[in-house]
């Protein structure tokens, strides 16, 4: 089992960014935060470099928070350690129908 690096930027974040190639289900991610905290999360499948890993279970309809900002909404249940991307979130960025406060 290999240890992969992931970074959590804001205390509100429920995802972290993987900074390792070939993170997969045989790995664990060491999630580091800006305060020097560290947490280990088991990777639950392939996650490409620069993509997001769930730091806790996330329910459908719940906001995905990265860098302290709401970047999307979960479209299905997301399990801690799972890859978070377009297959399980609906982005709030770049949409013409989304406005602050919605």
PyMOL commands that place a pseudoatom at each C-alpha (Angstrom):
pseudoatom trace, name=CA, resn=UNK, resi=1, chain=A, elem=C, hetatm=0, pos=[0.000, 0.000, 0.000]
pseudoatom trace, name=CA, resn=UNK, resi=2, chain=A, elem=C, hetatm=0, pos=[1.425, 3.349, -1.069]
pseudoatom trace, name=CA, resn=UNK, resi=3, chain=A, elem=C, hetatm=0, pos=[0.848, 6.671, 0.687]
pseudoatom trace, name=CA, resn=UNK, resi=4, chain=A, elem=C, hetatm=0, pos=[-0.266, 9.483, -1.651]
pseudoatom trace, name=CA, resn=UNK, resi=5, chain=A, elem=C, hetatm=0, pos=[-0.295, 13.215, -0.845]
pseudoatom trace, name=CA, resn=UNK, resi=6, chain=A, elem=C, hetatm=0, pos=[-3.541, 15.218, -0.783]
pseudoatom trace, name=CA, resn=UNK, resi=7, chain=A, elem=C, hetatm=0, pos=[-4.066, 18.826, 0.308]
pseudoatom trace, name=CA, resn=UNK, resi=8, chain=A, elem=C, hetatm=0, pos=[-7.025, 20.344, 2.153]
pseudoatom trace, name=CA, resn=UNK, resi=9, chain=A, elem=C, hetatm=0, pos=[-6.876, 24.137, 1.905]
pseudoatom trace, name=CA, resn=UNK, resi=10, chain=A, elem=C, hetatm=0, pos=[-9.756, 25.306, 4.118]
pseudoatom trace, name=CA, resn=UNK, resi=11, chain=A, elem=C, hetatm=0, pos=[-11.276, 23.907, 7.326]
pseudoatom trace, name=CA, resn=UNK, resi=12, chain=A, elem=C, hetatm=0, pos=[-14.702, 23.891, 5.619]
pseudoatom trace, name=CA, resn=UNK, resi=13, chain=A, elem=C, hetatm=0, pos=[-13.524, 21.671, 2.743]
pseudoatom trace, name=CA, resn=UNK, resi=14, chain=A, elem=C, hetatm=0, pos=[-15.129, 18.247, 2.383]
pseudoatom trace, name=CA, resn=UNK, resi=15, chain=A, elem=C, hetatm=0, pos=[-12.738, 17.318, -0.448]
pseudoatom trace, name=CA, resn=UNK, resi=16, chain=A, elem=C, hetatm=0, pos=[-8.963, 17.479, -0.885]
pseudoatom trace, name=CA, resn=UNK, resi=17, chain=A, elem=C, hetatm=0, pos=[-6.811, 17.562, -4.009]
pseudoatom trace, name=CA, resn=UNK, resi=18, chain=A, elem=C, hetatm=0, pos=[-4.628, 14.536, -4.796]
pseudoatom trace, name=CA, resn=UNK, resi=19, chain=A, elem=C, hetatm=0, pos=[-1.036, 15.438, -5.699]
pseudoatom trace, name=CA, resn=UNK, resi=20, chain=A, elem=C, hetatm=0, pos=[0.194, 12.021, -6.786]
pseudoatom trace, name=CA, resn=UNK, resi=21, chain=A, elem=C, hetatm=0, pos=[0.104, 9.948, -9.937]
pseudoatom trace, name=CA, resn=UNK, resi=22, chain=A, elem=C, hetatm=0, pos=[-1.837, 6.691, -10.065]
pseudoatom trace, name=CA, resn=UNK, resi=23, chain=A, elem=C, hetatm=0, pos=[-3.731, 6.941, -6.741]
pseudoatom trace, name=CA, resn=UNK, resi=24, chain=A, elem=C, hetatm=0, pos=[-5.914, 3.838, -6.597]
pseudoatom trace, name=CA, resn=UNK, resi=25, chain=A, elem=C, hetatm=0, pos=[-7.740, 1.512, -4.224]
pseudoatom trace, name=CA, resn=UNK, resi=26, chain=A, elem=C, hetatm=0, pos=[-4.505, -0.100, -3.025]
pseudoatom trace, name=CA, resn=UNK, resi=27, chain=A, elem=C, hetatm=0, pos=[-3.395, 3.300, -1.647]
pseudoatom trace, name=CA, resn=UNK, resi=28, chain=A, elem=C, hetatm=0, pos=[-4.011, 5.657, 1.235]
pseudoatom trace, name=CA, resn=UNK, resi=29, chain=A, elem=C, hetatm=0, pos=[-3.954, 9.435, 0.922]
pseudoatom trace, name=CA, resn=UNK, resi=30, chain=A, elem=C, hetatm=0, pos=[-2.234, 11.498, 3.566]
pseudoatom trace, name=CA, resn=UNK, resi=31, chain=A, elem=C, hetatm=0, pos=[-4.377, 14.626, 3.702]
pseudoatom trace, name=CA, resn=UNK, resi=32, chain=A, elem=C, hetatm=0, pos=[-2.458, 17.649, 4.940]
pseudoatom trace, name=CA, resn=UNK, resi=33, chain=A, elem=C, hetatm=0, pos=[-3.982, 20.985, 5.914]
pseudoatom trace, name=CA, resn=UNK, resi=34, chain=A, elem=C, hetatm=0, pos=[-2.545, 24.490, 6.283]
pseudoatom trace, name=CA, resn=UNK, resi=35, chain=A, elem=C, hetatm=0, pos=[-2.255, 24.118, 10.067]
pseudoatom trace, name=CA, resn=UNK, resi=36, chain=A, elem=C, hetatm=0, pos=[0.036, 21.110, 9.736]
pseudoatom trace, name=CA, resn=UNK, resi=37, chain=A, elem=C, hetatm=0, pos=[-2.695, 18.604, 10.500]
pseudoatom trace, name=CA, resn=UNK, resi=38, chain=A, elem=C, hetatm=0, pos=[-2.611, 15.199, 8.851]
pseudoatom trace, name=CA, resn=UNK, resi=39, chain=A, elem=C, hetatm=0, pos=[-5.309, 12.605, 8.261]
pseudoatom trace, name=CA, resn=UNK, resi=40, chain=A, elem=C, hetatm=0, pos=[-5.128, 9.324, 6.391]
pseudoatom trace, name=CA, resn=UNK, resi=41, chain=A, elem=C, hetatm=0, pos=[-7.966, 8.421, 4.007]
pseudoatom trace, name=CA, resn=UNK, resi=42, chain=A, elem=C, hetatm=0, pos=[-8.202, 5.096, 2.153]
pseudoatom trace, name=CA, resn=UNK, resi=43, chain=A, elem=C, hetatm=0, pos=[-8.515, 5.676, -1.618]
pseudoatom trace, name=CA, resn=UNK, resi=44, chain=A, elem=C, hetatm=0, pos=[-11.581, 3.878, -3.010]
pseudoatom trace, name=CA, resn=UNK, resi=45, chain=A, elem=C, hetatm=0, pos=[-10.649, 3.725, -6.684]
pseudoatom trace, name=CA, resn=UNK, resi=46, chain=A, elem=C, hetatm=0, pos=[-8.538, 5.491, -9.274]
pseudoatom trace, name=CA, resn=UNK, resi=47, chain=A, elem=C, hetatm=0, pos=[-8.112, 9.243, -8.770]
pseudoatom trace, name=CA, resn=UNK, resi=48, chain=A, elem=C, hetatm=0, pos=[-6.038, 11.175, -11.326]
pseudoatom trace, name=CA, resn=UNK, resi=49, chain=A, elem=C, hetatm=0, pos=[-3.408, 13.720, -10.301]
pseudoatom trace, name=CA, resn=UNK, resi=50, chain=A, elem=C, hetatm=0, pos=[-5.037, 17.053, -9.382]
pseudoatom trace, name=CA, resn=UNK, resi=51, chain=A, elem=C, hetatm=0, pos=[-8.514, 15.588, -8.860]
pseudoatom trace, name=CA, resn=UNK, resi=52, chain=A, elem=C, hetatm=0, pos=[-10.591, 15.581, -5.670]
pseudoatom trace, name=CA, resn=UNK, resi=53, chain=A, elem=C, hetatm=0, pos=[-10.985, 12.921, -2.985]
pseudoatom trace, name=CA, resn=UNK, resi=54, chain=A, elem=C, hetatm=0, pos=[-13.937, 12.957, -0.567]
pseudoatom trace, name=CA, resn=UNK, resi=55, chain=A, elem=C, hetatm=0, pos=[-12.855, 13.552, 3.038]
pseudoatom trace, name=CA, resn=UNK, resi=56, chain=A, elem=C, hetatm=0, pos=[-16.137, 12.263, 4.464]
pseudoatom trace, name=CA, resn=UNK, resi=57, chain=A, elem=C, hetatm=0, pos=[-19.374, 10.736, 3.235]
pseudoatom trace, name=CA, resn=UNK, resi=58, chain=A, elem=C, hetatm=0, pos=[-21.368, 13.284, 1.217]
pseudoatom trace, name=CA, resn=UNK, resi=59, chain=A, elem=C, hetatm=0, pos=[-25.133, 12.993, 0.645]
pseudoatom trace, name=CA, resn=UNK, resi=60, chain=A, elem=C, hetatm=0, pos=[-26.938, 13.702, -2.643]
pseudoatom trace, name=CA, resn=UNK, resi=61, chain=A, elem=C, hetatm=0, pos=[-27.778, 17.411, -2.867]
pseudoatom trace, name=CA, resn=UNK, resi=62, chain=A, elem=C, hetatm=0, pos=[-25.035, 18.376, -0.406]
pseudoatom trace, name=CA, resn=UNK, resi=63, chain=A, elem=C, hetatm=0, pos=[-22.535, 21.052, -1.415]
pseudoatom trace, name=CA, resn=UNK, resi=64, chain=A, elem=C, hetatm=0, pos=[-19.034, 20.049, -2.473]
pseudoatom trace, name=CA, resn=UNK, resi=65, chain=A, elem=C, hetatm=0, pos=[-16.678, 22.505, -0.772]
pseudoatom trace, name=CA, resn=UNK, resi=66, chain=A, elem=C, hetatm=0, pos=[-13.122, 23.143, -1.984]
pseudoatom trace, name=CA, resn=UNK, resi=67, chain=A, elem=C, hetatm=0, pos=[-10.942, 26.117, -0.952]
pseudoatom trace, name=CA, resn=UNK, resi=68, chain=A, elem=C, hetatm=0, pos=[-13.808, 27.089, 1.386]
pseudoatom trace, name=CA, resn=UNK, resi=69, chain=A, elem=C, hetatm=0, pos=[-16.123, 27.677, -1.597]
pseudoatom trace, name=CA, resn=UNK, resi=70, chain=A, elem=C, hetatm=0, pos=[-19.157, 25.754, -2.840]
pseudoatom trace, name=CA, resn=UNK, resi=71, chain=A, elem=C, hetatm=0, pos=[-18.021, 24.379, -6.195]
pseudoatom trace, name=CA, resn=UNK, resi=72, chain=A, elem=C, hetatm=0, pos=[-20.854, 21.958, -6.860]
pseudoatom trace, name=CA, resn=UNK, resi=73, chain=A, elem=C, hetatm=0, pos=[-23.571, 19.697, -5.536]
pseudoatom trace, name=CA, resn=UNK, resi=74, chain=A, elem=C, hetatm=0, pos=[-23.373, 15.930, -5.070]
pseudoatom trace, name=CA, resn=UNK, resi=75, chain=A, elem=C, hetatm=0, pos=[-25.612, 14.140, -7.576]
pseudoatom trace, name=CA, resn=UNK, resi=76, chain=A, elem=C, hetatm=0, pos=[-25.425, 10.825, -5.726]
pseudoatom trace, name=CA, resn=UNK, resi=77, chain=A, elem=C, hetatm=0, pos=[-24.016, 9.474, -2.453]
pseudoatom trace, name=CA, resn=UNK, resi=78, chain=A, elem=C, hetatm=0, pos=[-20.230, 9.901, -2.304]
pseudoatom trace, name=CA, resn=UNK, resi=79, chain=A, elem=C, hetatm=0, pos=[-18.250, 7.752, 0.091]
pseudoatom trace, name=CA, resn=UNK, resi=80, chain=A, elem=C, hetatm=0, pos=[-15.202, 8.977, 2.020]
pseudoatom trace, name=CA, resn=UNK, resi=81, chain=A, elem=C, hetatm=0, pos=[-12.137, 8.220, -0.125]
pseudoatom trace, name=CA, resn=UNK, resi=82, chain=A, elem=C, hetatm=0, pos=[-14.014, 8.287, -3.426]
pseudoatom trace, name=CA, resn=UNK, resi=83, chain=A, elem=C, hetatm=0, pos=[-13.071, 10.311, -6.511]
pseudoatom trace, name=CA, resn=UNK, resi=84, chain=A, elem=C, hetatm=0, pos=[-15.197, 13.499, -6.724]
pseudoatom trace, name=CA, resn=UNK, resi=85, chain=A, elem=C, hetatm=0, pos=[-15.637, 14.785, -10.267]
pseudoatom trace, name=CA, resn=UNK, resi=86, chain=A, elem=C, hetatm=0, pos=[-18.251, 15.324, -12.993]
pseudoatom trace, name=CA, resn=UNK, resi=87, chain=A, elem=C, hetatm=0, pos=[-19.605, 11.766, -12.616]
pseudoatom trace, name=CA, resn=UNK, resi=88, chain=A, elem=C, hetatm=0, pos=[-20.937, 12.516, -9.112]
pseudoatom trace, name=CA, resn=UNK, resi=89, chain=A, elem=C, hetatm=0, pos=[-21.270, 16.300, -8.866]
pseudoatom trace, name=CA, resn=UNK, resi=90, chain=A, elem=C, hetatm=0, pos=[-23.122, 19.052, -10.667]
pseudoatom trace, name=CA, resn=UNK, resi=91, chain=A, elem=C, hetatm=0, pos=[-20.881, 22.098, -10.961]
pseudoatom trace, name=CA, resn=UNK, resi=92, chain=A, elem=C, hetatm=0, pos=[-22.001, 25.514, -9.736]
pseudoatom trace, name=CA, resn=UNK, resi=93, chain=A, elem=C, hetatm=0, pos=[-19.162, 27.218, -11.612]
pseudoatom trace, name=CA, resn=UNK, resi=94, chain=A, elem=C, hetatm=0, pos=[-19.613, 28.560, -15.121]
pseudoatom trace, name=CA, resn=UNK, resi=95, chain=A, elem=C, hetatm=0, pos=[-23.386, 27.979, -15.174]
pseudoatom trace, name=CA, resn=UNK, resi=96, chain=A, elem=C, hetatm=0, pos=[-25.549, 30.753, -16.534]
pseudoatom trace, name=CA, resn=UNK, resi=97, chain=A, elem=C, hetatm=0, pos=[-28.510, 29.768, -14.346]
pseudoatom trace, name=CA, resn=UNK, resi=98, chain=A, elem=C, hetatm=0, pos=[-26.639, 29.827, -11.001]
pseudoatom trace, name=CA, resn=UNK, resi=99, chain=A, elem=C, hetatm=0, pos=[-26.356, 32.976, -8.944]
pseudoatom trace, name=CA, resn=UNK, resi=100, chain=A, elem=C, hetatm=0, pos=[-24.917, 33.642, -5.483]
pseudoatom trace, name=CA, resn=UNK, resi=101, chain=A, elem=C, hetatm=0, pos=[-27.553, 32.890, -2.860]
pseudoatom trace, name=CA, resn=UNK, resi=102, chain=A, elem=C, hetatm=0, pos=[-29.276, 30.084, -4.812]
for i in range(1, 102): cmd.bond("trace and resi %d" % i, "trace and resi %d" % (i + 1))
show_as sticks, trace
zoom trace
